[in-house]
Amino acid sequence: MKRAIYLLFLLLPTYALLDFVSEQFLGQKLPPIRSFFGGNGTTGDVATNTTRIGSEPLALTSTEVCGRALSSDRSGWASSRDAERFVIRSQEHGDSVDTCRERLGLRTLKEEKTQKEVDRIRNLTSLSVCQSALDGSRSDFSTAEHKQLYVVEALRRELSPQTCTRLGNGISTVEPDRSEPQPVLKQPSKFVDPRSGLPVSVVSNASLPYANMRTGPGREFKLVSKLPNGIEVLIYGPVLSGSGSQWCRIATGDGKKGFISADFLPDACELTAQQFEFLQAKNKAEADEAAKLAHDFLTIIGNISKR
């Protein structure tokens, strides 16, 4: 009895630590601890569902399970009976529809909706954009959250509040001459990290000697680190903020990961198809290795507890 209690005190904190590390660095939770001791530890309908899941999903990566769990248009969980076990397995891993979409290299549903709205606004006339971007006084841009996409589009077109006011009053104004050469779009980085195959860029903020790296794409997310100008970072791909501005997933040389505004990188955030496939394969290999280590360790603990 004392030995069982000792093993229990040893097992639970160790499992919790491994589960935390796996979720933070690999983006997936470990299988339920009961699965390492043979059996599911449940009764009734839950046990019936777990039995029906079978062993097949356990042999798949979280990304592969997500691919089978989502509907064909990737807008929600698949409703077919064949997909039910994969939906259950994804949810047991703590995945939602959005996290599954991210595993598959897709935007979240909110990001997808935002991008569609950005595309719609870009097809509007400057007068329509200005009418929606201005505040109640019609003399400045609105700070209301639901109008920020219009404000961003007005700024992208180089329209000031004063110009928008003149347009709204029916006064002719000079718009930026689109026949003149426009700023060159950012090009992919010419430098690639030989170990990861990902593009390398450098932080460059013209206003301050550093740029903020945050936990998510947007200024509302927690600050991770202040990256000094000139520091090299690995680019993991683009992502839109809630207001529609471009951010990049990055990692620093010491392993810190986060998001930075695309304005602070001189190179494009987009990955080539080959780089994206390389990244997916790398993530899969790391996830498989972590899952194997955790499985082997917990199996050993489970065997000891059965003696």
Buried (B, 14 or more C-beta within 10 A) or exposed (E): EEEEEEBEEEBEEBBEEBBEEBBEEBBBBBBBBEBBBEEBEEEEEEEEBBEEBEEEBEEBBBBBBBBBBBEEEBEEBBEEEEBBBBBBBBEBBBBBBBBBBBBBEBBBBEBBEBEEEBEEBEEBEBEBBBBBBBBEEEEBBBEEEEBBBBBBBBEBBEBBBEBBBBBEEEEEBEEEEEEEEEEEEBEBBEEBBEEBBBBBBBBBBEEEEBBBBBEBBBEEBEEBBEBEBEBBBBBBBBBBBBBBBBBBBBBBEEEEBBBBBBBBBEBBBBBEEEBBEBBBEBBBEEBEEBBEEBBEBBEEBBEEBEE
